């Protein structure tokens, strides 16, 4: 922790020598890209993209999953349950459902960000857990429940790939599953149809630093170093 505190002191010096930049930044934000990615300490998008403050609006969670947005039935149930929590003092669950979506909806619908990138990465522990049967890791109950939503999408991928290629294939499949769920949000789907927002999917390899973007034409993830 001491090293981090020292870095914070250094950051104050950076502010001092770039006062105009940070003063402008303090008046509001207009990010270029919403990045949805994993919480893994090795895959920070600001580092991968060498992005300055204000460029990326980042939503991070285990495995970087985008859950399907709540539909009319789920919203009605959450409203009813929310009312019950206030009466009986029960645990409020609406935040657990809406939390991930709030961090996506706000920048896209309010800040009008024109690009959304779902970014997976190699060696993802969350996806590795999703590739196992539910309940195998008793100490990770909440994490297991979180990644359980992507398991149905990963099962056919795991059947099609040998053990050597299955982890990468599962990581890529989860990225595409999350990207597909973005289009289930009515507002985002409308912005995509109108050409106001573009969706992107990519995978970051920690060892090599290679970033591969999903190519719609080939149906494959193509590394930036492979592009002509």
Secondary structure by P-SEA (a helix, b strand, c coil): caaaaaaaaaaaaaaaaaaaaaaaaaaccccccbbbbbccccccccccccccccccbbbbcccccccccccaaaaaaaaaaaaaaaaccccccccccaaaaaacccccccccccbbbbccccccaaaaaaaccccccccaaaaaaaaccccccaaaaaaaccccaaaaaaaaaaaaaaaaaaaacaaaaaaaaaccbbbbbbcccccccbbbbbbccccbbbbccccc
